[in-house]
Amino acid sequence: MWVRPGSTRPGVGGQRSGALIVRVSARAVGGQATEAALSAVAAAFGVRRRAVTLINGASSRTKIVEVEGADPSELNRLLAKADGDPS
């Protein structure tokens, strides 16, 4: 996933170089944006926050996560969403 901290329009959807875009309002200070992004991904996939594990990229905008119990078709739907698409 690719995280855009400090966004005025938080949301999950679209892609950047094949990575799922996650926009969060939290700033990239003290891991706040990372935690907000993990929570947003959990909500987007309809799983509990503890089902989302950060594998790599704690201090990077590009992160690798594992989402336990997620439906792969949901990832495809989220990747296909246009930036700013509310659906």
Sequence and secondary structure as in RCSB ss.txt:
>XXXX:A:sequence
MWVRPGSTRPGVGGQRSGALIVRVSARAVGGQATEAALSAVAAAFGVRRRAVTLINGASSRTKIVEVEGADPSEL
NRLLAKADGDPS
>XXXX:A:secstr
 EEETT SS EEEEEETTEEEEE SS SSTTHHHHHHHHHHHHHHT  GGGEEEEE TTSSB EEEETT  HHHH
HHHHHS TT   
